[in-house]
Amino acid sequence: MDYDNEQSEETKNEWQNDPNNWIWGIFYYNPKDKRLFAPKKIKEFGYTTNFANRHAVFALIILMITLIVIGRHLN
């Protein structure tokens, strides 16, 4: 990871507040943002996946598959 190109908190907040980075107002999609998970619009609600980052989408799919498998084994 190249820390010299790390974005400032101010830039990340600008991206977060830019409505063009939100699909339908709920899906965060920003190719410039390298974070896997970014704070939701209302930060107190936790984090959301940056769907522009393929690693984040992969992590989300693995998490969903894991939860489904665990759920089926509990029944």
C-alpha positions in Angstrom: 0.0 0.0 0.0 1.4 3.4 -1.0 1.0 5.7 2.0 2.4 8.7 0.1 -0.8 8.8 -1.9 -3.1 8.5 1.1 -6.0 11.0 1.0 -6.6 13.5 3.7 -9.5 13.2 6.1 -10.9 16.4 4.5 -10.9 14.8 1.0 -12.5 11.7 2.3 -15.3 13.7 4.0 -15.8 15.6 0.7 -16.2 12.3 -1.1 -18.5 11.1 1.6 -20.8 14.1 1.3 -20.8 14.2 -2.5 -24.2 12.9 -3.8 -22.5 11.8 -7.1 -20.7 9.1 -5.1 -23.9 7.5 -3.9 -26.0 5.3 -6.2 -29.7 5.7 -5.3 -28.5 7.4 -2.2 -27.6 4.1 -0.5 -24.7 2.5 -2.4 -21.3 4.1 -2.1 -19.4 4.1 -5.4 -16.2 6.1 -5.6 -13.2 4.7 -7.7 -10.9 7.4 -6.3 -11.5 6.1 -2.7 -9.3 3.1 -2.0 -11.0 2.2 1.2 -12.9 -1.1 1.3 -15.5 0.2 3.7 -16.4 3.8 4.1 -18.6 5.4 6.7 -22.3 5.7 5.8 -23.9 9.0 5.1 -25.0 9.2 8.7 -21.7 8.1 10.3 -23.4 6.8 13.5 -25.0 4.1 11.4 -21.7 2.4 10.7 -20.0 1.5 7.5 -20.9 0.6 3.9 -19.0 -1.2 1.1 -17.3 0.9 -1.5 -18.7 -0.9 -4.5 -16.1 0.7 -6.8 -13.4 -1.3 -5.1 -13.4 -4.9 -6.4 -11.7 -6.2 -3.2 -14.5 -4.8 -1.1 -17.1 -6.4 -3.3 -15.3 -9.7 -3.0 -15.0 -9.4 0.8 -18.8 -8.7 0.9 -19.6 -11.8 -1.2 -17.4 -14.0 1.0 -19.1 -12.6 4.1 -22.5 -13.3 2.7 -21.6 -16.8 1.7 -20.1 -17.5 5.2 -23.3 -16.2 6.9 -25.5 -18.4 4.7 -23.4 -21.5 5.3 -23.4 -20.9 9.1 -27.1 -20.2 9.1 -27.9 -23.4 7.3 -25.8 -25.4 9.7 -27.6 -23.9 12.7 -31.0 -25.2 11.5 
